[in-house]
Amino acid sequence: MSFLDDGGPIFAQIADELANQIADGTVGEGERVASTNELAAFYRVNPATAARSLTVLFDEGLVEKRRGVGMFVAKGARERLVQARRRRFADRYVRPLAVEAARLGIGPEELLGLVREELASVEVTVGGEG
């Protein structure tokens, strides 16, 4: 379970947590997402705050309303979300990495080697847990 922190508006944190559940497949396409009241109770927030979280996901096209039934993960939501996050990842991490490598005179093959080494150490660490 994730806990809210002081890192931003509560509604945005809840929306991010729900988006994470869509991205990692915890909640799949066509599945019902928690209601406003369920979110409010779970996170111990005002129902208006919980509703705003769902509105964010609706506005992003990740969930759809089914009148009288609730909110459900929209078709293609996971794929759109993952693609958007990949673009953001590339902009936030890969581009600065490439720019700094160029400044240091690290060529593509050497950079790929460094990345492979780090990936291998992460795989060992992650694989060793649990």
Accessible surface in RSA format (square Angstrom, percent):
REM  Atomic radii and reference values for relative SASA: ProtOr
REM  Chains: A
REM  Algorithm: Lee & Richards
REM  Probe-radius: 1.40
REM  Slices: 20
REM RES _ NUM      All-atoms   Total-Side   Main-Chain    Non-polar    All polar
REM                ABS   REL    ABS   REL    ABS   REL    ABS   REL    ABS   REL
RES MET A   1   157.72  81.7  75.99  50.3  81.73 194.6  77.52  65.9  80.20 106.3
RES SER A   2    55.35  46.8  43.07  57.5  12.27  28.3  22.48  47.9  32.86  46.0
RES PHE A   3   156.41  78.3 130.98  81.1  25.43  66.2 133.26  80.8  23.15  66.2
RES LEU A   4    54.70  30.5  27.22  19.5  27.48  69.1  27.94  19.6  26.76  72.0
RES ASP A   5    93.53  65.5  78.97  78.6  14.56  34.4  40.39  95.1  53.14  53.0
RES ASP A   6   154.06 107.9 119.48 118.9  34.57  81.8  42.56 100.2 111.50 111.2
RES GLY A   7    69.70  86.0   0.00   N/A  69.70  86.0  33.98  93.3  35.72  80.0
RES GLY A   8    33.34  41.1   0.00   N/A  33.34  41.1  24.41  67.0   8.93  20.0
RES PRO A   9    78.84  57.5  65.71  59.9  13.13  47.7  77.99  64.4   0.85   5.3
RES ILE A  10    79.23  45.1  74.79  55.7   4.44  10.7  74.79  53.9   4.44  12.1
RES PHE A  11    38.00  19.0  37.42  23.2   0.57   1.5  37.42  22.7   0.57   1.6
RES ALA A  12    30.85  28.4  29.75  45.9   1.09   2.5  30.79  43.4   0.05   0.1
RES GLN A  13    28.44  15.9  22.57  16.5   5.87  14.0  21.42  45.6   7.02   5.3
RES ILE A  14     0.00   0.0   0.00   0.0   0.00   0.0   0.00   0.0   0.00   0.0
RES ALA A  15     3.13   2.9   2.78   4.3   0.35   0.8   2.99   4.2   0.14   0.4
RES ASP A  16    85.21  59.7  84.98  84.6   0.23   0.5  18.45  43.4  66.76  66.6
RES GLU A  17    33.25  19.1  32.03  24.2   1.22   2.9   6.50  12.6  26.75  21.8
RES LEU A  18     9.89   5.5   9.03   6.5   0.87   2.2   9.09   6.4   0.80   2.2
RES ALA A  19     6.58   6.0   6.58  10.2   0.00   0.0   6.58   9.3   0.00   0.0
RES ASN A  20    60.05  41.4  58.71  56.7   1.34   3.2  16.46  39.6  43.58  42.1
RES GLN A  21    47.79  26.7  47.75  34.9   0.04   0.1   7.70  16.4  40.09  30.4
RES ILE A  22     2.08   1.2   1.58   1.2   0.50   1.2   1.58   1.1   0.50   1.4
RES ALA A  23    13.55  12.5  10.20  15.7   3.35   7.6  10.36  14.6   3.20   8.5
RES ASP A  24    99.20  69.5  64.77  64.5  34.42  81.4  41.60  97.9  57.60  57.4
RES GLY A  25    39.73  49.0   0.00   N/A  39.73  49.0  16.99  46.6  22.74  50.9
RES THR A  26    93.10  66.2  63.90  64.8  29.21  69.6  56.55  76.0  36.55  55.3
RES VAL A  27    23.80  15.7  22.65  20.5   1.15   2.8  22.65  19.7   1.15   3.1
RES GLY A  28    21.34  26.3   0.00   N/A  21.34  26.3  21.33  58.5   0.01   0.0
RES GLU A  29    90.79  52.1  62.27  47.1  28.52  67.9  25.37  49.1  65.42  53.4
RES GLY A  30    36.42  44.9   0.00   N/A  36.42  44.9  21.88  60.0  14.54  32.6
RES GLU A  31    89.32  51.3  84.51  63.9   4.81  11.5  34.78  67.3  54.53  44.5
RES ARG A  32   108.48  45.5  87.51  44.6  20.97  49.9  38.17  52.2  70.31  42.6
RES VAL A  33     6.65   4.4   3.14   2.8   3.51   8.5   5.63   4.9   1.02   2.8
RES ALA A  34    33.69  31.0  24.33  37.5   9.36  21.3  26.94  37.9   6.75  17.9
RES SER A  35    37.93  32.1  31.76  42.4   6.17  14.2  33.19  70.7   4.74   6.6
RES THR A  36    39.21  27.9  36.97  37.5   2.24   5.3  22.25  29.9  16.96  25.6
RES ASN A  37   106.75  73.6 100.96  97.6   5.78  13.9  27.42  66.0  79.32  76.7
RES GLU A  38    81.87  47.0  73.22  55.4   8.65  20.6  43.13  83.4  38.74  31.6
RES LEU A  39     5.81   3.2   5.67   4.1   0.14   0.3   5.81   4.1   0.00   0.0
RES ALA A  40     8.90   8.2   6.73  10.4   2.16   4.9   7.03   9.9   1.87   4.9
RES ALA A  41    74.60  68.6  51.55  79.6  23.05  52.4  62.73  88.3  11.86  31.4
RES PHE A  42   112.26  56.2  86.89  53.8  25.37  66.0  95.20  57.7  17.06  48.8
RES TYR A  43    28.67  13.4  12.38   7.0  16.29  42.4  12.06   9.1  16.61  20.5
RES ARG A  44   218.61  91.8 185.38  94.5  33.23  79.1  68.53  93.7 150.08  91.0
RES VAL A  45    26.37  17.4   8.56   7.7  17.82  42.9  18.46  16.0   7.91  21.5
RES ASN A  46    92.76  64.0  79.91  77.2  12.84  30.9  24.19  58.2  68.57  66.3
RES PRO A  47    68.48  49.9  67.99  62.0   0.50   1.8  68.36  56.4   0.13   0.8
RES ALA A  48    70.88  65.2  56.99  87.9  13.89  31.6  63.88  90.0   7.00  18.5
RES THR A  49    37.03  26.3  32.55  33.0   4.47  10.7  11.36  15.3  25.66  38.8
RES ALA A  50     0.00   0.0   0.00   0.0   0.00   0.0   0.00   0.0   0.00   0.0
RES ALA A  51    38.55  35.4  36.54  56.4   2.01   4.6  37.32  52.6   1.23   3.3
RES ARG A  52   135.73  57.0 131.47  67.0   4.26  10.1  37.82  51.7  97.91  59.3
RES SER A  53     0.00   0.0   0.00   0.0   0.00   0.0   0.00   0.0   0.00   0.0
RES LEU A  54     7.87   4.4   7.87   5.6   0.00   0.0   7.87   5.5   0.00   0.0
RES THR A  55    67.19  47.8  65.42  66.3   1.78   4.2  42.10  56.6  25.09  37.9
RES VAL A  56    39.87  26.2  37.83  34.3   2.03   4.9  39.80  34.6   0.07   0.2
RES LEU A  57     1.19   0.7   1.19   0.9   0.00   0.0   1.19   0.8   0.00   0.0
RES PHE A  58    83.44  41.7  75.82  47.0   7.61  19.8  75.82  46.0   7.61  21.8
RES ASP A  59   108.04  75.7  71.35  71.0  36.69  86.8  30.04  70.7  78.00  77.8
RES GLU A  60   103.18  59.2  76.33  57.7  26.85  63.9  41.03  79.4  62.15  50.7
RES GLY A  61    29.83  36.8   0.00   N/A  29.83  36.8  28.42  78.0   1.41   3.2
RES LEU A  62     5.79   3.2   5.79   4.1   0.00   0.0   5.79   4.1   0.00   0.0
RES VAL A  63     2.68   1.8   0.00   0.0   2.68   6.5   0.00   0.0   2.68   7.3
RES GLU A  64    67.43  38.7  67.40  51.0   0.03   0.1  22.26  43.1  45.16  36.9
RES LYS A  65   135.74  66.2 111.68  68.5  24.06  57.3  60.01  54.0  75.73  80.7
RES ARG A  66    95.96  40.3  89.10  45.4   6.86  16.3  39.47  53.9  56.50  34.2
RES ARG A  67   235.90  99.0 203.48 103.7  32.42  77.2  86.68 118.5 149.22  90.4
RES GLY A  68    88.84 109.6   0.00   N/A  88.84 109.6  44.18 121.2  44.66 100.0
RES VAL A  69    93.78  61.7  73.79  66.8  19.99  48.2  79.35  69.0  14.43  39.1
RES GLY A  70    29.60  36.5   0.00   N/A  29.60  36.5  26.04  71.4   3.57   8.0
RES MET A  71    25.59  13.3  23.21  15.4   2.37   5.6  22.28  18.9   3.31   4.4
RES PHE A  72    19.42   9.7  19.42  12.0   0.00   0.0  19.42  11.8   0.00   0.0
RES VAL A  73     0.91   0.6   0.40   0.4   0.51   1.2   0.40   0.3   0.51   1.4
RES ALA A  74    11.48  10.6  11.48  17.7   0.00   0.0  11.48  16.2   0.00   0.0
RES LYS A  75   175.87  85.8 162.59  99.8  13.28  31.6 106.63  96.0  69.24  73.8
RES GLY A  76    20.17  24.9   0.00   N/A  20.17  24.9  20.07  55.1   0.10   0.2
RES ALA A  77     0.00   0.0   0.00   0.0   0.00   0.0   0.00   0.0   0.00   0.0
RES ARG A  78   112.39  47.2 112.39  57.3   0.00   0.0  33.07  45.2  79.32  48.1
RES GLU A  79   119.72  68.7 115.80  87.6   3.91   9.3  33.31  64.4  86.41  70.6
RES ARG A  80   111.25  46.7 103.41  52.7   7.84  18.7  76.29 104.3  34.96  21.2
RES LEU A  81    18.88  10.5  16.45  11.8   2.43   6.1  18.88  13.3   0.00   0.0
RES VAL A  82    33.26  21.9  32.40  29.3   0.85   2.1  33.10  28.8   0.15   0.4
RES GLN A  83    81.83  45.8  81.76  59.8   0.08   0.2  24.22  51.6  57.61  43.7
RES ALA A  84    39.01  35.9  34.74  53.6   4.27   9.7  35.15  49.5   3.86  10.2
RES ARG A  85    64.03  26.9  60.54  30.9   3.49   8.3  29.33  40.1  34.70  21.0
RES ARG A  86   155.10  65.1 149.50  76.2   5.60  13.3  42.55  58.1 112.56  68.2
RES ARG A  87   146.57  61.5 142.08  72.4   4.49  10.7  73.67 100.7  72.90  44.2
RES ARG A  88   118.51  49.8 114.36  58.3   4.15   9.9  42.92  58.7  75.59  45.8
RES PHE A  89   115.19  57.6 111.08  68.8   4.11  10.7 114.40  69.4   0.80   2.3
RES ALA A  90    40.58  37.3  39.78  61.4   0.80   1.8  39.80  56.0   0.79   2.1
RES ASP A  91    98.03  68.7  86.63  86.2  11.39  26.9  25.27  59.5  72.76  72.6
RES ARG A  92   136.55  57.3 118.31  60.3  18.24  43.4  41.43  56.6  95.12  57.6
RES TYR A  93   120.20  56.1 112.82  64.2   7.38  19.2  81.26  61.1  38.94  48.0
RES VAL A  94    70.75  46.6  70.19  63.5   0.56   1.3  70.65  61.4   0.10   0.3
RES ARG A  95   161.05  67.6 155.33  79.2   5.73  13.6  49.22  67.3 111.84  67.8
RES PRO A  96    65.51  47.7  56.35  51.4   9.17  33.3  62.34  51.5   3.17  19.7
RES LEU A  97    82.52  46.0  76.65  54.8   5.87  14.7  81.58  57.3   0.94   2.5
RES ALA A  98    48.52  44.6  42.65  65.8   5.87  13.3  43.64  61.5   4.87  12.9
RES VAL A  99    62.30  41.0  58.86  53.3   3.44   8.3  61.81  53.7   0.49   1.3
RES GLU A 100    74.19  42.6  74.18  56.1   0.01   0.0  38.70  74.8  35.50  29.0
RES ALA A 101     5.90   5.4   3.15   4.9   2.74   6.2   5.15   7.3   0.74   2.0
RES ALA A 102    75.62  69.5  50.62  78.1  25.00  56.9  58.01  81.7  17.61  46.6
RES ARG A 103   175.47  73.7 135.79  69.2  39.68  94.5  60.50  82.7 114.97  69.7
RES LEU A 104   116.25  64.7  84.82  60.7  31.44  79.0  90.40  63.5  25.86  69.6
RES GLY A 105    65.44  80.7   0.00   N/A  65.44  80.7  36.46 100.1  28.98  64.9
RES ILE A 106    39.08  22.2  29.36  21.9   9.73  23.4  29.64  21.3   9.44  25.6
RES GLY A 107    30.35  37.4   0.00   N/A  30.35  37.4  26.98  74.0   3.37   7.5
RES PRO A 108   106.05  77.3  99.65  90.8   6.40  23.2 105.42  87.0   0.63   3.9
RES GLU A 109   133.73  76.8 125.82  95.2   7.91  18.8  67.53 130.6  66.20  54.0
RES GLU A 110   101.90  58.5  88.63  67.1  13.26  31.6  41.19  79.7  60.71  49.6
RES LEU A 111    30.15  16.8  30.15  21.6   0.00   0.0  30.15  21.2   0.00   0.0
RES LEU A 112    80.14  44.6  80.03  57.3   0.11   0.3  80.03  56.2   0.11   0.3
RES GLY A 113    25.48  31.4   0.00   N/A  25.48  31.4  24.83  68.1   0.66   1.5
RES LEU A 114    76.71  42.7  75.02  53.7   1.69   4.3  75.25  52.8   1.47   3.9
RES VAL A 115    51.77  34.1  49.60  44.9   2.17   5.2  51.77  45.0   0.00   0.0
RES ARG A 116   146.82  61.6 141.44  72.1   5.38  12.8  61.39  83.9  85.44  51.8
RES GLU A 117   116.27  66.8 105.71  80.0  10.57  25.2  43.52  84.2  72.75  59.4
RES GLU A 118   113.67  65.3 113.59  85.9   0.08   0.2  44.37  85.8  69.30  56.6
RES LEU A 119    97.11  54.1  96.93  69.3   0.18   0.4  97.04  68.2   0.07   0.2
RES ALA A 120    52.48  48.3  49.10  75.8   3.38   7.7  51.79  72.9   0.69   1.8
RES SER A 121    56.41  47.7  48.42  64.6   7.99  18.4  47.06 100.2   9.36  13.1
RES VAL A 122    78.99  52.0  77.26  69.9   1.74   4.2  78.99  68.6   0.00   0.0
RES GLU A 123   120.09  68.9 109.02  82.5  11.08  26.4  44.18  85.5  75.91  62.0
RES VAL A 124   113.03  74.4 102.99  93.2  10.04  24.2 109.82  95.4   3.20   8.7
RES THR A 125    82.26  58.5  72.87  73.9   9.38  22.4  56.40  75.8  25.86  39.1
RES VAL A 126    91.67  60.3  86.44  78.3   5.23  12.6  86.44  75.1   5.23  14.2
RES GLY A 127    63.50  78.3   0.00   N/A  63.50  78.3  36.31  99.6  27.19  60.9
RES GLY A 128    68.64  84.6   0.00   N/A  68.64  84.6  35.83  98.3  32.81  73.5
RES GLU A 129   123.68  71.0 102.37  77.4  21.31  50.7  44.59  86.2  79.09  64.6
RES GLY A 130   126.19 155.6   0.00   N/A 126.19 155.6  66.02 181.2  60.17 134.8
END  Absolute sums over single chains surface
CHAIN  1 A     9209.2       7407.4       1801.8       5325.3       3883.9
END  Absolute sums over all chains
TOTAL          9209.2       7407.4       1801.8       5325.3       3883.9
